[in-house]
Amino acid sequence: MIAAVLAAILAQGSYYTAEEAQSLFSQANDAYDREDYATAREGYQKLLDHGFGGPDVLFNLGTNFLAQGDLGAAVLYLERARRAGGASDVDANLALARSKQLDQIVGGPSEDPFLQRVVGATSENAVAWLFLAAWELSLLLIMLRRFVSGRRILTAVVAGSALAIALPAGLLLVAHMYVRETISEAVVMARTLPARELPKDSAKVSFEVHSGLKLRLLERSGKFVKVRLPNGLEGWTELDGVAEI
């Protein structure tokens, strides 16, 4: 099953070589610089469709939507870029996008749990590479220690240091996986989206949310999903009106 999924991914990405992908990326960037946002969007989207969805592509696509005033798509792709390990420019553009949103949540945002805040402040890719490098280095040095004469103490110290880095990195990686699997967040894509008291079309509308607002997905019922706003307010809205990050 896993082999089939990997084969499908490789087949999808094989339409472009690395050189072709870089060329398309440069063309899309040039189109953006000319304010030809439609051509730029098409280029970035082609890269995503063919497996080249790194943080730079996601960031540029989100920035392109931001320039067009599409706050829903802008926040969606900028948030995906942040999760993929994007740089500080992502947070700057996210702040700009949120300043333009109609929904400026009042009542004080509820603070995320400590684990989620730690995960949000670190890159899963960077943590994975750190864990892998430190773990393999520690194992390699432990195996080589018996063959090293005269420097066994130094080898043991370096191996212990690498292991001391690998263990918390491994725990942080597990935390990333746990948050990713148990906490679902989405962005409002519809211009205006009513939130109801119950998952029914006839239920009373409690409040409305608008394009670009980030919220938590709690549970689903048919075509409805229960959402929680940053200030803790909850309601049921249509699943088609949001896009999961």
N, C-alpha and C positions, 0 to 999 in steps of 0.2 A: 504494500500500500504506500509506504513512505517512498520507495523507489519510483513508483508511478507518479507521485506528486512531484518529486524532484525532476523526473524526466519531462513532465509537463511544463515546469517552470523553465528548465533549460531550453526546451523547444520554443517557448514563448519568447525568451530573451535572445534566441539565436538569429532572429530576423536582422539584428544590428550587431556589427562588430563593435569593439570598443572605440575604434576610430570613427565609425559611422555615428555612434551615439554622441561622441564628443563634438562632431561636426554639427549634428542636429541641435545640440545644446547651445553651441555658439550662434547658430542661425536664429534660434529662439531668443537668445539674449540680444542679438542685434535688432530683431524685430521689436523687442520691448523698448530698447533705447530710442527707436524711431516712433514710439508710441503706437505701433501697430499691434495692439493687444490681442486681437483675434488670432493673428499668425503666431504670436508668441505662445498663446495658450494652446494652440493646436500642436506646436512643437513639443512643449513640455508634456502634454497629455500623451503624445505618441511615445515618449520616453517611458512614462509610467506604464502604459499599456504593454510595453515590450520588456518589462522587468528592470528598467533603469530608474528606480524610484528612490534614489538617495536623498539625503537632507537638502542638498543644493537644489535639486529639481523641485522638491516639494516647497522649499522656501521661495524660489522664483515664481512658481505657479501661484502660491498664495499672495505674493507681492503683486503679481499681475492682476489677480482678481481685486486686490485692494485698490489698485490704480483705477479700476473700472467701477468701483463703488459697490461691488458684490461682497457684502460683509460676511454673509454666510459661508461662501466658498473660501474667502480669504482666511477667516479664522480656522476653518476646517483644515486647510492645507498647511497653514502656519503651525497649528497644533501638532499635526502629523510630522512636520519638520522638526519641531522641538523634541518629540518623542524619538525621532530617528537620530538625535544627537546634534541638532543644529546649533550654531553659535549664538552669541549674544544679540546679533541682528534680528533673530527670530523674536525674542522677547520685546525688542524695540518696536517691531512692526505689529506685534500682537497688541501692545499697549496703544499704538496709533489706531488700529482697527476698533478696539473696544471704546476708545474715546468718541468714535463716530456712531456707536450703536444707540438705538433708541432706548433700549433697556439699560438704565443706570440703576442697578439694584441698591435699594435703601434698606436700612434695618441692620446693617452690619453683617458682612459675610461670615458664615460659619467656618470655623477653622478645620482644615482637613486633619485627619488622624496623623500622628507622628510618622508612622510608616509610609503613608502616601506622600507626605512632604519630603521625606528623605529620598524616596524613589523619584519624585518630580524634580529634585535638585541634581540628579545624576543621570548619566547616559547609560542605558542598558548595554549598548554595543561596547562602550569603553570599559564598563565593569566586566563584561564577558571576556574581553581581550586581556584585561589585567589579571583576572582569575586564572585564565588558561596559561598565560606566560609565567606567572608566579608559581602555579602548581607544577608545571612541567619542569621549571628550573629547580624547584626544591627536590623533586623526584630524581632528576638527573644528578644533582650533587650528592644526594644520599647514595645512589648507586655507584658513583665515582669515588666516594670517600674511601672505600676499601682498597682502591687501586692507587690512591695518592699517598705518597710517603712524605713526611715532613710538613705537610700543610693540612693535616686532617682537622686540626682545631679550626683553622680559618674556613675550610670547606664546610664544617659543621655549623659554624656561625652564619655563613651566608645562606646555607640551606634552611636553617632555622628562621632567618629573617624573611626569606622568600615564602616559607610556610606561614609565617605570621601575617603576611600580606594576603596570601591565598585564602585563608580561612574567613576573614571578614568580607573579602570580595565575593567569596562563594555564598555567604549568607545574604549579602546585598543582592546578588544575582537571583537568589531564590525569592527575595522580597519583590524584585521587579516582576518575576513570573507570577507570583501570587496576586499582586495588584492588577496586573494585566488580565488575569483570568477571572478575578472576582469583582473588579470595579469597572463599570462601563460608563464612559462619558461621551457626550454627543454635542453637536452644534445645531442650533436652529437654522434651517435652510429656507423655510417659508417666510414670506414678508411679514405676515401676521399669523400667529398660531394660538388658538384658544386652548386653555387648560381647564378641564372639567373636574367636577367633584367625583364623578364615577366614570368608568370606561363605557359610556353610552353616548350616542349622538344626542339623546334627549336630556342628558344630565346638565345641570346648571353650570355655566361658565364661571370659574372662580377668578381667573385672571388671564391675561394674554401675554405672550412672549413674542419677540421679533428677531429678525435675521441677525445672526452672528453671536447670539447668546450661548455660552457654554453651560451645560447642565449635566446632572447625573441621571443615568437610566437605572430605575429600581426594579420594576417587574413589568411583564407584558400580559395583555389580555386581548386576544384577537388583533384588531388593527390599532389598538391603543397601547400606549406605554406610560407608566407612571414615572414622572420626572421630579427631580428636586433641584430647586434653584440655589445659587450660591448663598442666599440668606436663609435657607432651610425651608422655604415655601414649597409645597408639593401639590401636584395635580396630575390628571390624566390627559394626554394629548395624542394626536394621531402619529403613528410611527413614521409615516411617509413624510412628515414635516421636519424630521431631524435626520442627521447623518452621523453615524458613530465614528469617533476619532480613531 
